[in-house]
Amino acid sequence: MSKNQELSIKLDKRSLYLRSLVVDCLLGGGRGHMGSAMSLIEILRVLYDKVLKFNPRKPRESYRDRLILSKGHGCLALYAILADKNFFNKKVLKTSSRFNSILGGHPEYGKVPGVEASTGALGHGPAIGMGMALSCKLKKQKHRVFVVVGDGEINEGSFWETSMIANKHKLDNFHIIIDYNKIQSYGKTYEVLNLEPLKEKLYSFGYNVSEVNGHDVKKLIKYFEKIKKNKNKPTALICHTIKGKGFSFAENNPKWHHKNFFTDVEIDLINKSIGKS
């Protein structure tokens, strides 16, 4: 069985609905990183539906868990789930990437309710999150920090520096999630800078490491339940995903990494994929 066959899990109504919210962003603003957002949906869905402690009416409540989307170009998926959780009105999604919208091409802290860090300069999210996790330990607080990174992003040396520090301080409240869709902005990850053997590398930097189908909601829930008992080490989850998941014409297609124009044919294909005619 090929890797794509293993990942070809059927999307349920909630996953399709969240993708429809991303489509509101894409078509409303006329642009966006479609492929990068669609590989993230199930990861963010499980985190916000089942894992994170938060209050959308008080997004800066001190007890909240922190979620940093370090691969900031995948922000349309984050905007969709934040709107779904009532951090802001869903109508705002259709203004994404427009002048004067709060929803830019990368998420901005202080502008978008629920966004924990301004990201997009790749590699910085883990360092920010590690600092949050260390601060939590020093203050004897109980919240956790989750950082979602792209596979191409961990080419950055700052990711590995952060990993060494997290291991040194035994930050078991620090959790890395890798969206391993295996395609970067201009080519396949293994051609740009091969990450393999990724699992072994992460182990060597002190993580408790797991792998999962990043579109399998049940397996993601099971993993996050398991790490509640994690002690003395940071964790890293390798999520094997499909770029553009749910849109057959965009899946594993680098041309859909980012789009700034949609033809009528493309708009029709996008709407049909989410059940709109």
C-alpha angles and dihedrals in degrees: 000000000000122000091249091053089052090053097043094103114158114253117237127219095272094052090048091048092052089049088053088057090053088051088055087058094045098047095034093055097030094231146050149123098288100168093047093050098047095055088057103051100095093042093054092038093058093043094052097035099044115008120033126080109220144137115215090201090055104031093170097051106143096229093059123116114242124235118187119188097206093178088070094179087071089063097121088074090051092048090051094053094042090052090046089054091050099249084135138354116287089228088072090066091075090060093058114141092007124127111275093012117132087223110080132174087272127031118262125208112228093022104061115049110237096023109123100191140011104248140174101098089097122237098029099093096074092052091049091047093047089054090051091049092049091048089051091054093047091050091045091237124154107220123112133225123223122189121191114204134179122239093240089049094065089067082085117100091221089070092059094042089053090049092055092050093047090053093046091055094041092235101187088166091064116091127183120199117191119205095211101189090144097226125100128191095279107021150339114318095235090055096047096046118334113232098192134151080038099157092052092047092053091048090052090055091056105262128139096235132204136168128212144164099267093212096052105099095190093052092046091052091049091052095051090048089053096053092057084085094048113131136190098350137073115243132230124196119195106208112197104211142164119242109235091014113190096026108084094197091053101039112118089351113133090201087072095053086100131358128191097175134038125199121216089253091053092048090052092050091048093051093046090052091060094042099264118127 
